[in-house]
């Protein structure tokens, strides 16, 4: 990957193929010490992927390092808590900021760009946007490798559960929340 300083920008539809490659590299490179190869393969097939609704809603961002996407992440005013297009089975209704928590969604960092603050930068952009949209709380589903990052960003675990995939594999996750402000 390029060594230029990354620029945070909105993701656009033309980024989808590169975001897919980022997701694959991130999940395979950063999850191996937390999940089995079978869990990773299954999650990439059934759960992790691009949610094009986030791009259409202009709530998904990339860290662009000289034309290469080093990281991606977003937030959502919609009900879906996690997963790419392949996980969706119907409408994704809008949330009510007066009673619902905005979602933090689909954060992925390329293994060669970890520990450089990109996820924190992306989170800051998402936090500001969710707050400007009237939300006072955030919610997310954290993978095991993502949980320490989110804890450092002020999230607390409210539920641990297992996502069961169509092929029988199970993916442990943690639902986490935090207040804005």
N, C-alpha and C positions, 0 to 999 in steps of 0.2 A: 504494500500500500504506500501511497505518497506520504512524504514527511512534512508537507505543507500544513499550516495551521488550519484546522477545520472551521468551516463557516456553517452556522445553523440556518437552515432555510426550510420552507414548506416543501414537503414531498409532492411530486407531480406524477400523473399517470405514466409518463415515460421512465420513471424511476423503478417501476414495479419489477422488471427483470433483475436489476441489480439489488433491490431490497430482498428478493427471493434468495439470491446468492449469499447476501449478508446473513439472513436468518439461518440458512444451512450451516455456514461457517461458524456463526456464533453458537448455535445450539450444539453442534458437534464438538467444537473446541472448548466451550466453557461448561458443558453439562456432564462430561464424561466421568468426572469424579463424584457425581451425585446420582446419576441415572445409568441404567444398563444400556448397552448398545441397542437392545430390542426396544426399550422404552424410548430412546432417542429417535430411532427410525420410525416408530409408531407415532410419536408426537409430531414429527415433521410431516408425516403423511396425513394425520387426522386433526391436528390442533394448530401447530405453529405455521403461520403463513401470513401473507399480506391481507389485511382487511381493507379492501378498496373503498369502503364507506368512509373510513378515516381520511383517506386522501381526498375524496369528493367533498367531505365536510370541512376540509382545510384545517384539520386538527392533528395531522401527522407530519413530523419533522425529520429531517436527516441532517447529519453532520457530514458535510461535503468537504473532503480533503483533496483539493486539486482535481476534482472531477470523479473521485472515487468516494463511495459512501462508506464511512468509517463506523457510523452508528445511526440508529433510527429509534424513534419513540414518539408517543403521542398521548393525547387525552381524548375523551369522548363525552358528549352530552347525550349519548344513546345507552340503552339498557345492557348491551352485550358487555360482559366483564372481561372476556379473553377469547382468543382464537381468531384464525384467519377466515377468509371467505369459505373455505371448505368445511368449517364447523357450523356455519349459519344454516338455519332451516326455515327461516321466515322473516317477518318484519322485525326491524330493530328500532323500536319506538324511542322517541325523545324522552329524556328525563326532565323532571321538574326541579329546578335549582332550589326552590323553597323547601323541598322535602327530601330530595335524592342527592346522593353523592356522585360527583363527576367520576368518570373512570380514567385511570392511568393505564395505558394500553401499549402492548407490543414493543417493549424496549429490547433492543438487540445491539450488541457492540461486537465488532470484528475482533477476534482474539489478538491481532497485532496492535489494536488500539485500546486495550484495557488499561485501567489505572491511570488514565489521562484526564479524567473529569468529564468525559463526553456525556455519560448518562446523567450526571448532575446538571450539566448545562442544559440538556434537553428537558430534564425535569423542571428546571426553573422557568423555561419558556412555557411549559404546559401548566404549571401552577399559576403563573400570571394570567394566562388566557382563561383558565377555568374560573379564577376569581373575578376577572372582568366580565365573565358571562353570568355572574351571580351565584356561583356555587360556594358553599362554605365548608364542604367536606369532600374528600377524595377516597376512592376505594380501588383496589386492584387485586388480581390473583397473582401471587408470586410463585415462581419456580424455586426450587431449593437453592440454586446458585444465585438467584436474584434477591432472595430474602435479606441477606446482610446489607445490600445496597439500600433497599427500601427502609430497613430499620434505621440506617444512618441518616436517611432523609426524613425521619420522624414518624414513620408508619409503625403501627402495632398490629400484631397478629390477633384476629378475632375468631378465626376458625381454621382448622386444618382439615383437609379432605383429600380424596383421591378422585381424579378424573379417570373414568373408565372409557377406554377407547374401543372402537368396533372390533378390533382384532384380539381383545381380551387383555391387552397390556394396561397397566395402571400407572398414572402419573401423580405422585404426591404434590399438592399445591397448598398454599396458605392464602386465605383471604385476609387482606390487611387494609386498615383505614388510617386516616389522619385528618385533622381539622386544617382548614386554610386560615392563616393569620395567627 
